[in-house]
């Protein structure tokens, strides 16, 4: 008789435990055990607890291959799902193997767990495991299917409603409750159609939720220095670029800007010195807008020229609100009537915020994360080393995106309260995807392509590049451990299928975008996986986490401008500005959305934290510890740096970055 000792751990989230009966069968190279009920005196499988059991086999099973777990299908009580974290098995020969589970098991479900060292497809030797691997992938391909909602947008999961999602993909009960309670805020004001009488009154919607940054924004939103700063260090640091030549349709003259440049200089000279920058909103040109109260809304598609002053502050120099210059499309300047200049800045910023939410936030982080997640679920079995590396970075993403497609983007979604409705939002996203390149998602190349290597006070770049390098070095050590040579990469058919699926379903096979459809070298894999982890963690934090700080104060950037933009100068007043800004109800809705999306939730998993023990080998376990330590030093450095800044940049502090797109 051979005794196998099992340590069975139940997850520690709410409702993880079960009263149901649980059975296991152990499979080894020499045979299988009896189906054995795991049953001790008293309650088994309590939340957060580990129970010890013995499974007896008449003969030794050889090397352990699989643990089959089953929850009793015959009970008449209501379903009582069980979150099994892991099962550790000690053989009679003294060999200890962990079988990670980390999933909910429903009644009647048979779950097969693989443990031990990570295996690539060409390393499988045992016929039982070869068959098991294929069965697992076939099942996953039926569970996780691609759906096409628009033939010019990334494909998404076929799940249309949260109720269809596999239980382990859903957000925790605690996070769900926290989101619900945050949503209840502002409800009383959200239904109001009243107009604001005074901009100062907008503070009323914050109540007790004011952050120091929000207060700073509400005091400094009109300042040119702060306006320029935000194109580098607020929620959308993704579009500004160095300008060495003016676009022909943005005819700023030397005379227009001379008064704002350092004495004796010229626009041409400042361009040569690398001190002139540009934002071009061509992507917004001609996108259909929403009709509100019988009138079409307006979204501008202009240019803003910036100047890096000798005091290292970036200011806007000139704004043209549409692409084609004309008498009705003047170039606004800091010397114009104060409210004319303010209005031009507001309209430009509003388009900037819309582009940011739709392209740089939703498309480039949320929806790409879903593509990477779905390809990972479909193409890699749980024993694959890259599954173990990647899967923690997709926690909650499918849940959040299923909600976003319905509640944010749909015909009655929150974003449709802005200037675009469903079709406009989709069109903007289509344009965003058609312009997206692989290089743009790789931060070092992105920064170089925009000529921003040396612009001062660009904390997004400074922190982002450090994080990119930490992630890359971590990824490299794991990938090189499992792929000692390029030929290992070439013969891993699962890896090749994974990258092919991301290219086909994410980037629609667009060869010009530079996204790889196959891998030939280890370094290509390292770069791509670095990009994936950076995109779903750091980049998402950079565009997501500052939303309440920067956009709850509506005049600093709103998704909706109610009046047409100015076509002449000298006609405006603060009244014009109040008329252009959202009313009380819409202001409250935007602030509530920003509050929910940029809040921290108690079950957050910060970047570099891997609570699930998926790896079994020493090298990845050690590298995980080192990665975490490196990020922890960087957190200290980041906090110290921010304490010296008038306007801190905390969004890429690793302690504030989540491992995955989860809100
Ligand atoms: Fe987000």
Boltz pocket constraint, residues with backbone or C-beta under 6 A from the ligand:
constraints:
  - pocket:
      binder: B
      contacts: [[A, 361], [A, 366], [A, 540], [A, 544], [A, 597], [A, 661], [A, 663]]
      max_distance: 6.0
